[in-house]
Amino acid sequence: MTTSPQAFSDSRSTVSAEIKQLLQARSSAQGLKNLYTELMRKANPQKIAIRTLQGLNYSYHDLAAASARMAHYIASLGLKQGSRVAARVEKSPEALMLYLACLRSGMVFLPLNTGYQSEELRYFFNDAKPGLVVCDPSALSWIKPLAEASGCSYVETLGSDITGSLLDKSAPFADDFSTIACGPDALAAILYTSGTTGRSKGAMLTHANLASNALVLHHAWRWQEDDVLIHALPIFHVHGLFVAIHGALWAGAQMVWMSKFDPAAVIKEAATATVLMGVPTFYVRLVESGLLSAKGVKNMRLFISGSAPLLAETHQAFTKLTGHAILERYGMSETVMLTSNPYDGDRRAGTVGFALPSVELRLVDDQGHSISVTPGQESAIGGVQVRGPNVFVGYWNMPEKTKEEFAPGGWFKTGDMGQFAADGYLVLVGRSKDLIISGGYNVYPKEIELLLDDQPEVYESAVIGLSHPDFGEAVAAVVVPDPPESAVKMGSQDEAQLLSRLRSMIASFKLPKRLFFLQELPRNAMGKVQKNLLREQFSSTFKS
Ligand code: MLC
């Protein structure tokens, strides 16, 4: 059974009609030709699109002109439409222009976390086979050989200070570019998410996936041209790249651009801005800063949280300090945004609200049967499944994995467990997959366990998420050394040594914040490691 809550009922049919029109087949005159065209439809060329804290202003004309020059440069390489452009670059307005240039030239944007180390990049390059790799100038010496080894012929640099060969080579080209009409089903981006097996999967998102979601959120969150979004998220993930940037551009609004999250800077800008999007850690740190007040944020109209569960106590503390109820929503790389608490009405702590217009949600039992939902009654708990124009088309190069993750009828299995409250709010109650979400980043334990188990002093390991006051959950590892009896002798020096070796192999957000040594892992009768017992044993590790 799918939900039909009242929260979005007013806008549901209008938005659905608009989406239908937008996503019409490519032969149609009004249909979606290119996401870029839709994103820039309301753009006033003279208007400031991005203001940086360093005092630089970028108009909508600047975004269009610079992305045109880059699109010309990319087109001049002779890459086939649909070629991948991998970017491991620091956050900058020019990095956003690169994304727009990829859309315009029919390339597939592949953003990569700037924390990724060489083994992680080797995997992404070998899997996605990018035609062009763009990296920070400081990383060229080690990224170029990795890119070339994967068969990539073009490697350019882009610094966060308006430097790099990409800008130099794009500079001579014209300021206008005829954006390619690639149609709704063309891939716009591939976002890698790690997986339960330890192998990362590239979620393929089309122009239609992203455009339909941007349109839905435009209405749901009442974006206006005079909005000013505080943009403090990284731009290599769905949240910062699609939800935040698409929202602002679609409305022709302005962004205040921060290279990273800093509570004092956010609070200063909140005096004149109108919208903030963040992961729960942003809100925890804002509350703790001691700088929040209702007066200080009186111009703000909306605070949105997502990518990880927001604690009810943070929700309540924030309301007490500011008078604002944070709007919590729910999404993932494969589906962009699925649900949202209502703009008008009760933004309920501990819930993720209602299915967005055009998004269908259902809960299924262990056998995969749809759980029926009776209005006015709390539903049973079940696996959350979704379908709609926002749902990705599959994992890059992984047809079997893609098949596994979809149920008959085109329902995508989110891996989250949920329950509908009597009045239709969705409550996420757990995960069916072994996944840790730390400060809004997903970490699959298997990837870290495989790495640990490869170390000579490790016999076996179990990676778990422990409750953490700042990151929500933190990665921790329980290690059985080789030989296991030596666990009793292991101390902080061994822990530091092992962690320092891992640091050069994985992005730091995946690095366990603590390692514990045990002689053996607790196992059930089937031989499965009982991670719940380990989580219990070490539960107070990060308690403040
Ligand atoms: C940084 N560190 C983290 C971490 N971020 N460790 C675990 N989890 C994280 N999220 C590491 C740093 O490398 C450093 O390690 C140490 O922790 C302290 O760092 P910090 O200075 O306190 O962190 P900071 O740079 O301030 O970053 C914290 C943060 C950042 C929360 C601001 O992680 C962030 O911007 N998160 C947003 C993630 C995001 O955008 N997710 C969206 C995914 S899309 P050391 O060892 O060097 O000291 C998605 C779909 C959806 O999920 O629905 O949105």
Residues whose N, C-alpha, C, O or C-beta is under 5 A from the ligand:
A	BS01	MLC	L233 P234 H237 V238 H239 F261 V279 T281 G306 S307 Y330 G331 M332 S333 S438 G439 G440 Y441 F471 S508 F509
